[in-house]
Amino acid sequence: MGMDPSLLTAAAAALSVVVALYLRFRTRLAPGPRPWPVVGNLYDIKSVRFRCFAEWAQTYGPIMSVWFGTTLTVVVSSSELAREVLKDKDQHLADRPRNRSTARFSRDGADLIWADYGPHYVKVRKVCNLELFSPKRLEALRPIREDEVTAMVESIFRDSTLPDGSTDEQGIEFKTIVSNGHKFGASLSLAEYIPWLQWLCPLDVEAYDKHSARRDRLTKIIMEEHTQARHKSGAKDHFADTLLSLKEQYDLSEDTVVGLLWDMITAGMDTTVISVEWAMSEIVKNPRVQEKIQEELDRVVGRERIMNEMDIAGLPYLQCVVKESFRLHPPTPLMLPHKASAKVRIGGYDIPKGSSVIVNVWAIARDPKTWKDPLEYRPERFLEEEIDVKGHDFRVLPFGTGRRVCPGAQLGINLVTSMLGHLLHHFRWSLPKGVKREDVDMRETPGMVTFMHTPLQVVATPRLRTSHNLYVRVPAEI
């Protein structure tokens, strides 16, 4: 005779409360908001989590305990504690907690982003470091990046002078799939954090299967396109071609190849677009910054040719603008969560095995204890002091650091800098008529990545000669 499910649920609830109390009194946990039984702090967390956690840190300090249901999450909000988590104790905090959504989309960690730290992660990371994002590979892919950036310029020029309403159907499909994936992955559903409630709150299997089928269908189209091209003319230096050619060499499963492909699409596409949009929002709100960038571009590049990535080294102020934008608007403000593979101590407090750890890089980059006038958009601060943004300086960590640092950090910096440089070299940007600087909505959307709450609307005015083919796409030849 089976036991009544309601009795099982009540027993599990009682057990979770006992476990939570045991952890609370037998270990020295960081302070934090008082959790409710079973649900913890889930109903207290505001939709834009990194702002909520930053507010709570003002009360509870730079390390605090937040209960997502019965799961303990430790949030750190200072550069000193970030160093402990991401460097000093990194070996015990390099795993990833996966909820039902991320487990499903990553094929239970068969990719890179959601894989636990172990042999699989090390192998896939090696593929990224040695084959996909090496300096040699980045240089080989430079013509493709410049092709795409100049295509963007051509599209903006066409739309600003003679709008034609054309759309890129595959691009729209990409955006829709990525957007839906973020919505699934950012769920605060009670059952995601209270395992014994999952039978009461089953996944919407039909919605997940529909999303997965849509993603797999587009993946198949991409892979078939590149496979046919390779058969016709040999392996190219494109990212997808390289990944397919390495499948046998590194014994990569089909799930890993697909997972890596989508890791790079989601981690690279959205974060780049987000970073450029936030930077442009700050630039149109600060006209002197736009003037200073354009003066530098005119002096270094001139007005008779277009900018390319080789020019970036000679554009220090543009580089500072990119760094300041990363500081104030990191695309993943809470990075991705880490999971303790063993009990560790951070800031004098215990982190039990299995707990999640979050680093609020958004709050760290706005900490008045480490930054002068932290809320002011002032790129000059990076001219006054040499500050690294690729993980060596714990005051600004847009790409993370340690074992889980983003392998594509340099590619991301190159892309954002190139896109901003082209946008500001080719066009003068202003707000629509009647819109004041203070009217620009600088709020963020909820989720793991921070889109602007209200998409930025600006007016582009060409500033280079239109008769010299400076607004025409430069096709890649590799």
C-alpha positions in Angstrom: 0.0 0.0 0.0 1.6 3.3 -1.1 2.0 6.3 1.2 -0.2 9.3 0.7 1.8 11.9 -1.4 0.6 14.7 1.0 2.3 12.9 3.9 5.5 12.5 1.9 5.4 16.2 1.1 4.9 17.1 4.8 7.7 14.8 5.9 10.0 16.2 3.3 9.1 19.8 4.4 9.8 18.9 8.0 13.1 17.3 7.1 14.2 20.4 5.0 13.5 22.7 8.0 15.5 20.4 10.3 18.4 20.4 7.8 18.2 24.2 7.5 18.2 24.6 11.3 21.1 22.2 11.6 23.2 24.2 9.1 22.3 27.4 10.8 23.3 26.4 14.3 26.1 23.8 13.7 28.0 26.0 11.1 28.9 29.7 11.1 26.9 31.0 8.2 27.1 34.5 6.9 24.3 36.8 8.1 21.4 37.6 5.8 17.6 38.3 5.6 15.5 36.0 7.8 14.3 33.0 5.7 10.8 31.7 5.8 10.3 28.0 6.4 10.6 25.9 3.2 10.5 28.9 0.8 13.5 30.7 2.3 13.9 34.2 0.8 12.4 33.4 -2.6 9.4 35.8 -2.1 11.6 38.6 -0.8 14.0 38.6 -3.8 13.2 41.4 -6.2 13.1 40.8 -10.0 16.4 42.6 -10.7 18.4 40.4 -8.4 21.8 42.1 -8.5 20.2 45.4 -7.3 18.3 43.6 -4.6 21.4 41.8 -3.4 23.4 45.1 -3.4 20.7 46.7 -1.3 20.7 43.8 1.2 24.5 44.0 1.4 24.1 47.5 2.8 22.3 45.9 5.8 24.0 42.5 6.2 27.5 43.2 4.9 29.6 42.1 1.8 29.0 38.4 2.4 25.5 37.2 3.2 23.3 34.1 3.2 20.3 34.0 0.9 18.0 31.0 0.9 16.5 30.0 -2.4 14.0 27.6 -1.0 16.0 25.0 0.9 19.2 25.8 -1.1 21.8 28.1 0.6 23.3 30.7 -1.7 26.1 32.9 -0.5 26.4 36.3 -2.1 29.6 38.3 -2.0 29.8 42.0 -2.9 33.4 43.1 -2.3 36.6 42.8 -4.3 38.4 41.2 -1.4 35.8 38.5 -1.0 35.7 38.0 -4.8 39.4 37.2 -4.6 38.8 34.6 -2.0 36.0 32.9 -4.0 37.6 33.2 -7.5 41.3 32.7 -6.7 42.2 31.6 -3.1 39.4 29.0 -2.8 38.7 28.5 -6.5 39.6 24.8 -6.5 36.6 24.1 -4.2 34.2 26.5 -5.9 34.5 25.7 -9.6 31.4 23.5 -10.0 28.1 24.8 -11.4 24.7 24.3 -9.8 22.2 23.3 -12.5 18.4 23.6 -12.1 16.1 21.6 -14.3 16.1 24.1 -17.1 19.9 24.5 -17.4 20.4 20.7 -17.0 18.0 20.1 -19.8 19.5 22.7 -22.2 23.1 21.8 -21.4 22.4 18.0 -21.8 23.2 17.8 -18.1 26.5 19.7 -18.3 27.8 18.3 -21.6 28.7 21.8 -22.7 31.3 24.2 -21.2 29.3 26.8 -19.3 27.2 24.5 -17.2 29.8 21.6 -16.8 31.1 20.8 -13.4 34.9 21.2 -13.0 36.5 17.8 -13.9 38.0 15.9 -16.8 35.2 16.9 -19.3 35.5 20.6 -18.4 39.3 20.5 -18.6 39.1 18.8 -22.1 36.5 21.2 -23.5 38.3 24.2 -22.0 41.5 23.0 -23.7 39.7 23.0 -27.0 38.6 26.6 -26.4 42.0 27.9 -25.2 44.2 26.1 -27.8 41.9 25.9 -30.8 39.0 28.4 -30.7 40.2 31.5 -28.9 44.0 31.3 -29.3 45.7 34.6 -30.6 46.3 32.9 -33.9 42.7 31.9 -34.3 41.4 35.3 -33.3 43.7 36.9 -35.9 42.5 34.4 -38.5 38.9 35.3 -37.8 39.5 39.1 -37.9 38.3 39.5 -41.5 35.0 37.8 -40.6 34.5 40.2 -37.7 35.3 43.2 -39.8 32.9 41.9 -42.5 30.1 41.7 -40.0 30.9 45.1 -38.4 31.0 46.8 -41.8 27.7 45.1 -42.7 26.2 46.6 -39.5 27.5 50.1 -40.6 26.0 49.6 -44.1 22.7 48.5 -42.6 22.5 51.6 -40.3 23.5 53.9 -43.2 20.8 52.4 -45.4 18.2 52.7 -42.7 19.2 56.2 -41.8 19.0 57.4 -45.4 16.5 55.1 -47.2 14.8 52.6 -44.9 13.8 49.4 -46.8 12.3 47.3 -44.1 14.4 44.2 -45.0 15.0 41.6 -42.3 17.5 38.8 -41.6 15.2 35.8 -41.0 18.0 33.5 -39.6 19.1 36.4 -37.3 15.5 36.8 -36.0 15.3 33.1 -35.3 18.6 33.2 -33.4 17.3 36.1 -31.2 14.0 34.4 -30.5 15.7 31.1 -29.5 18.3 32.8 -27.3 15.6 35.0 -25.6 13.4 32.0 -24.9 16.4 30.1 -23.4 17.1 33.0 -21.1 13.5 33.1 -19.9 13.6 29.3 -19.1 17.0 29.5 -17.4 16.2 32.5 -15.2 13.2 30.9 -13.5 12.6 31.5 -9.8 10.0 28.7 -9.7 9.7 27.3 -6.2 10.2 23.7 -7.4 13.6 24.6 -8.9 15.0 25.2 -5.3 12.9 22.7 -3.4 13.5 19.3 -5.0 10.8 17.4 -3.2 8.2 19.8 -4.6 9.1 19.0 -8.2 6.4 16.4 -8.5 3.8 19.1 -7.7 5.3 21.6 -10.2 6.4 19.5 -13.2 8.2 21.1 -16.1 6.2 22.3 -19.0 7.7 19.5 -21.1 5.8 20.5 -24.2 7.3 24.0 -24.1 10.8 22.8 -23.4 10.6 20.1 -26.1 9.3 22.7 -28.6 12.2 25.1 -27.7 14.7 22.3 -27.9 13.4 21.1 -31.3 13.5 24.7 -32.6 17.1 25.1 -31.4 18.2 21.7 -32.8 16.6 22.5 -36.2 18.6 25.7 -36.5 21.7 24.0 -35.3 21.3 21.3 -37.9 20.9 23.9 -40.7 24.1 25.7 -39.5 26.1 22.5 -39.3 24.9 21.2 -42.7 25.8 24.6 -44.3 29.3 24.4 -43.0 29.7 20.7 -43.6 28.8 21.2 -47.3 31.1 24.2 -47.6 34.0 22.1 -46.1 33.4 19.3 -48.6 33.4 21.7 -51.5 36.5 23.9 -50.6 38.1 22.3 -47.4 38.0 23.4 -43.8 37.7 27.1 -43.2 38.7 29.2 -40.2 35.1 29.9 -39.2 34.2 29.0 -35.7 31.6 26.3 -36.6 34.1 24.7 -39.2 36.8 24.6 -36.6 34.5 23.0 -34.1 33.4 20.3 -36.5 36.9 19.6 -37.6 38.0 19.1 -34.0 35.2 16.7 -33.1 37.2 13.5 -33.8 40.6 14.9 -32.7 39.3 15.7 -29.2 36.7 12.9 -29.1 33.8 15.4 -28.6 30.3 14.0 -28.4 27.5 15.4 -30.6 25.9 16.9 -27.4 29.2 18.6 -26.6 29.6 20.0 -30.1 26.0 21.4 -30.1 26.4 22.6 -26.5 29.7 24.4 -27.3 28.1 26.0 -30.4 25.2 27.4 -28.4 27.5 28.4 -25.5 29.4 30.6 -27.9 26.2 32.0 -29.5 24.5 32.8 -26.3 27.6 33.9 -24.3 29.0 35.9 -27.3 26.0 37.3 -29.1 23.9 38.7 -26.3 26.7 40.0 -24.1 28.3 41.8 -27.0 25.0 43.5 -28.1 24.2 44.4 -24.5 27.7 45.9 -23.9 27.5 48.1 -27.0 23.9 49.3 -26.3 24.8 50.3 -22.7 28.0 52.0 -23.9 26.0 54.0 -26.5 23.4 55.0 -23.9 26.2 56.5 -21.7 27.8 58.1 -24.7 24.6 59.9 -25.9 24.0 61.0 -22.3 27.6 62.4 -22.2 28.2 64.4 -25.4 31.8 65.3 -24.3 32.7 61.6 -24.4 31.4 61.3 -27.9 33.3 64.3 -29.0 36.5 63.1 -27.4 36.2 59.6 -29.1 35.6 61.1 -32.5 38.5 63.5 -32.2 40.7 60.6 -31.4 39.3 58.5 -34.3 39.7 61.4 -36.8 43.3 62.0 -35.6 44.4 58.3 -35.7 42.2 56.8 -38.5 41.3 60.0 -40.4 38.2 60.4 -42.6 39.4 58.9 -45.8 39.3 55.2 -44.8 37.4 53.0 -42.3 38.7 51.8 -39.0 39.9 48.3 -38.5 41.0 46.2 -35.5 44.6 47.0 -36.1 43.8 50.6 -35.2 42.6 49.7 -31.7 46.1 49.8 -30.1 46.4 53.4 -31.1 43.0 54.4 -29.7 43.5 54.5 -25.9 40.5 56.7 -25.1 38.2 54.4 -27.0 39.6 51.5 -25.0 38.9 53.4 -21.8 35.3 54.0 -22.9 34.9 50.2 -23.4 36.4 49.5 -19.9 34.2 52.1 -18.2 31.1 50.6 -19.9 32.1 47.1 -18.7 32.5 48.5 -15.2 29.2 50.2 -14.9 27.2 47.7 -17.0 28.7 44.2 -16.8 26.5 42.1 -19.1 26.3 39.3 -16.5 26.1 41.3 -13.3 26.1 38.2 -11.0 28.3 36.2 -13.3 27.1 32.5 -13.3 26.7 30.8 -10.0 29.5 28.6 -8.5 28.9 25.5 -6.4 31.0 24.3 -3.4 32.4 20.8 -4.0 33.7 20.8 -0.4 33.1 22.8 2.8 35.2 26.0 2.6 35.4 29.2 4.6 35.0 32.6 3.0 35.4 35.9 4.9 35.4 33.9 8.2 32.1 32.2 7.4 31.4 28.5 6.5 30.2 27.6 3.0 28.7 24.1 3.3 29.4 21.6 0.5 26.7 21.9 -2.2 25.9 25.5 -1.5 25.8 28.0 -4.3 28.1 31.1 -4.4 27.3 34.2 -6.3 29.7 37.2 -6.9 27.9 40.4 -7.4 30.3 42.1 -9.9 27.8 44.9 -10.5 28.0 45.9 -6.9 31.8 45.5 -6.7 32.2 47.8 -9.7 30.1 50.5 -7.9 31.7 50.2 -4.5 32.6 53.7 -3.2 35.3 52.1 -1.0 37.3 51.2 -4.1 36.1 53.6 -6.7 36.0 57.4 -6.7 32.6 58.8 -7.8 31.6 55.2 -8.7 28.2 56.2 -10.3 29.8 58.7 -12.7 30.5 57.6 -16.2 34.1 58.8 -16.5 36.4 56.8 -18.9 39.4 58.9 -17.9 39.7 56.9 -14.7 41.2 54.1 -16.8 43.8 56.6 -18.2 44.8 57.6 -14.7 45.3 54.1 -13.5 46.2 50.9 -15.4 43.2 48.6 -14.6 42.8 45.2 -16.2 39.3 44.0 -17.1 40.1 40.4 -18.0 40.3 39.0 -14.5 43.5 40.2 -12.9 41.9 43.2 -11.1 39.1 42.1 -8.8 37.5 45.5 -8.8 36.0 45.0 -12.3 35.2 41.5 -13.5 33.0 41.6 -16.6 34.5 38.2 -17.7 35.0 36.6 -14.3 38.3 35.1 -13.4 39.9 31.9 -12.1 39.1 28.4 -13.4 35.7 29.6 -14.8 36.9 32.8 -16.5 35.3 33.4 -19.9 37.6 31.9 -22.5 36.4 34.4 -25.1 37.2 37.5 -23.1 39.7 38.9 -25.6 37.3 38.2 -28.5 34.5 40.1 -26.6 36.8 43.1 -26.0 37.8 43.2 -29.6 34.2 43.0 -30.9 32.8 45.6 -28.5 35.7 48.0 -29.2 35.5 47.5 -33.0 31.7 48.0 -33.0 31.8 51.1 -30.9 34.7 52.5 -33.0 32.9 52.0 -36.2 29.6 53.4 -34.9 31.3 56.5 -33.7 33.6 56.9 -36.6 30.9 56.7 -39.2 28.0 58.4 -37.4 27.2 61.3 -35.1 24.7 60.1 -32.5 21.9 62.1 -30.8 18.7 61.5 -28.9 15.4 61.9 -30.8 13.9 65.4 -30.9 12.3 66.3 -27.6 14.1 63.6 -25.6 16.3 64.8 -22.8 19.4 63.0 -21.4 17.6 62.3 -18.1 14.7 60.7 -20.1 16.9 57.8 -21.1 15.7 54.7 -19.2 18.8 53.2 -17.5 16.9 50.4 -15.7 17.7 46.8 -16.5 15.5 43.8 -17.3 15.5 40.8 -15.0 17.5 37.8 -15.9 21.1 36.4 -16.0 22.0 39.0 -18.6 21.1 42.7 -18.4 19.3 44.1 -21.4 18.2 47.7 -21.2 14.6 47.8 -19.8 13.6 50.2 -22.6 15.7 49.7 -25.8 17.8 52.7 -26.7 16.5 54.9 -29.4 19.0 57.3 -31.1 19.4 59.2 -34.3 22.4 58.4 -36.5 23.8 61.1 -38.8 26.6 60.1 -41.2 29.8 62.1 -40.6 32.2 60.6 -43.3 32.0 61.2 -47.0 29.3 59.1 -48.6 30.9 59.2 -52.0 34.1 57.2 -51.0 32.4 53.8 -50.4 33.1 54.2 -46.7 29.6 52.9 -45.8 29.8 49.7 -47.9 30.3 46.2 -46.4 33.8 44.8 -46.7 33.4 41.1 -47.5 35.7 38.6 -45.8 38.0 36.5 -48.0 39.4 33.5 -46.1 
